[in-house]
Amino acid sequence: MSRVVLVVEDEPLIRLSALAIVEEAGYEAVEARNADEAITILERRADVRVVFTDVDMPGTMDGLRLAKYIRDRWPPIFLIVASGKAIVREGDLPLGALFFSKPYQEHAIADSIRSLLAQT
C-alpha cells in the first residue's frame, strides 16, 4: 500500500511544518509550492494517495480548484484542504474531501491521514 502524501502549500514555514506532520506520522511526504507543481507531480507519480492542500495560493488555481481537478482526474486520491482565510462550505469541497481551518491541530491532520489510508 502506498503511503505517499503530497503537501501543497506556498508559505515555506507552513509547508515545512506540514511535511513534518506527515513524516512524523510515518508517511512519505512530497512537496509542491502551488497547484501547477502539484499537478506535475501527480502526472509523474502514481503512488500519491493523499493530497493535503492550502486554499490560498498563487498560480493558475487555488486549493479548492486543485482539489476539484484532482477529484475529476484522479478520483482515488484522498483530499485534505486547509485555510486560514477562506470560508469554505461543505458544498465548496469535492465529495469526500476533509477541511481544516488554520491553525489546525497537528494530531488531527495525522489522524485524518491514517483514517483515510485505512479505507484502502
Secondary structure as UniProt FT lines:
FT   STRAND          4..8
FT   HELIX           12..24
FT   TURN            25..26
FT   STRAND          28..32
FT   HELIX           35..44
FT   STRAND          48..54
FT   HELIX           63..73
FT   TURN            75..76
FT   STRAND          78..83
FT   HELIX           90..92
FT   TURN            95..96
FT   STRAND          98..101
FT   HELIX           106..118
//
